Each structure stands twice: as structure tokens, then as C-alpha cells.
């Protein structure tokens, strides 16, 4: 099997937002795109140091949100780049953190137009392992390239909250909770020895083929092993059968559509979000295939 990179590029040109076009460009050899990713995030940045404005495609409100922070940190980690606004973002996360050390799934939204109901209806006074792990995982990924992340007190606070919450899990968690918890533990294992022990703790909830159905999601919505274990040589891969990894790489490789892009199996809450998710997914698919030797 093989993918058609030219068709993927045309799809990105026609349909993807500029940020994901720059991510795709950086993946396919455009080193200058890495700086453009950093500057491109400014369009989503607020004066309070956080990120909103649809950086999370199904959360289109302007207010800074933990979901926006997740995507900002992910873009910086993918670019292996330093941002002059990183400290301000970490300060914002620190201010948004609840007394128990966790982040709320979402903060209040002034205008819920085109926002997914799970964002708009979230309780801002309740900590969420799902979003805290998702944000902290990307911060730990970024710390591989920017060690200053580890020096900020927010990351240790969030990591400790997640570790304690993960340690209490004694039955199969919701698919996204499992996925983001695994991503956090994998990324944090570089600096926290106990993360590897907790990976073993969660490993019993990972099916042999790595596919976890999203209960209550769209029909057929599934998180696959490459969603939470995309990089070769990482500790989370020790939980997985190499044959299952190979099979999932085949699945991703087969996933390119006739228009050159990849699709998602979850619901988008606006026409804009549906296309933006496809651009995001296409950049991710190319990244995963390339990093795994495909």
C-alpha cells in the first residue's frame, strides 16, 4: 500500500485551515513552516494568555478554554518550536485550575453557536480527568523540545492530579478518558518513573487490537491504538501487540479518500468544523505514517 502525497497536499490546499496547512508543510519538508505554526497560533490567542476562537473546531466561542490550550500545545509540540507566549499560556492554565489540581472540561461560553453540547454544557466547577490529561500530555510532549515547560508549577500540579485520578480507576473508563490518560502517562514517563507503573495499571483496559468504542458517540465511532500510541519506541507501545500496530498502520494507510484527505468518524457541529477536522486528521495521518516508516 501507499498514499498519494500530492493528492493529500491538494486536499489541504482546498479545504484545510491555514494552521493545519502549515503543519502539513512542516511534515513534508518545509522547515520554515515551523515558525509559521507558532505565529499562526496568534490568531486564536486571547489577551488573558489562553486560546479560543475555534482552535478546537467544535468549540467556536472566543473565550479561552482548556480545549484551546490542548490544541495550542499540540501544535507547538508537533512543530518542536518555542513560543514567546508559552509562559502566558501556562499561567492561564494555572489560573483556570480548580483547587483539586484539575482543569474543568470547559469554562462558561457566552455564545454557544456551533459549539458541541458537551462543551457548552460542561460544569466549570468540576475537574475533568479527560481534559486535564489531554492538556498535560501535550505539555509533556512539548517539554521534550522546550524544557522550560517542566519548570512551570502548573504542569506538576496537573500531572499529580491526573496520576491520582488514574490510580483510582478500577473499571474500563470512557474511551476518551482512557486515550488521553494513556497519552499523558506515555509523555510523562520521560520525567516521572511512576508513569510507567500507571501505564501497566491502565493496560488491562486496552483491547488486544487496541480499538476502543466510544460509548454514546456517533455510530461506529472508535478510538484506535494509533490515536493514543502514534509514536514508535514509546513506553505505551509496550502494551500493544506489534501485529496490532501493523494492522492499524494498514488501516490508516487505507484511509485516504478519493479527494486526497482523511475523514473522521465522530460528529462535527458545523460545516466549518467538519472540514477543519478533516484537515487536522489528514496532517495527523501523514505524521503517523511517516514516523512509523510508512
C-alpha positions, 0 to 999 in steps of 0.5 A: 500500500501507499498514499498519494502525497500530492493528492493529500497536499491538494486536499489541504490546499482546498479545504484545510485551515491555514494552521493545519496547512502549515503543519502539513508543510512542516511534515513534508519538508518545509522547515520554515513552516515551523515558525509559521505554526507558532505565529499562526497560533496568534490568531486564536490567542486571547489577551488573558494568555489562553486560546479560543476562537475555534482552535478546537473546531467544535468549540467556536466561542472566543473565550479561552478554554482548556480545549484551546490550550490542548490544541495550542500545545499540540501544535507547538509540540508537533512543530518542536518550536518555542513560543514567546507566549508559552509562559502566558499560556501556562499561567492561564492554565494555572489560573483556570485550575480548580483547587483539586489540581484539575482543569474543568472540561470547559469554562462558561461560553457566552455564545454557544453557536456551533459549539458541541453540547458537551462543551457548552454544557460542561460544569466549570466547577468540576475537574475533568480527568479527560481534559486535564490529561489531554492538556498535560500530555501535550505539555509533556510532549512539548517539554521534550523540545522546550524544557522550560515547560517542566519548570512551570508549577502548573504542569506538576500540579496537573500531572499529580492530579491526573496520576491520582485520578488514574490510580483510582480507576478500577473499571474500563473508563470512557474511551476518551478518558482512557486515550488521553490518560494513556497519552499523558502517562506515555509523555510523562514517563520521560520525567516521572518513573511512576508513569510507567507503573500507571501505564501497566495499571491502565493496560488491562483496559486496552483491547488486544487490537487496541480499538476502543468504542466510544460509548454514546458517540456517533455510530461506529465511532472508535478510538484506535491504538494509533490515536493514543500510541502514534509514536514508535519506541514509546513506553505505551507501545509496550502494551500493544501487540506489534501485529496490532500496530501493523494492522492499524498502520494498514488501516490508516494507510487505507484511509485516504479518500478519493479527494486526497484527505482523511475523514473522521468518524465522530460528529462535527457541529458545523460545516466549518468544523467538519472540514477543519477536522478533516484537515487536522486528521489528514496532517495527523495521518501523514505524521503517523505514517511517516514516523512509523516508516510508512 
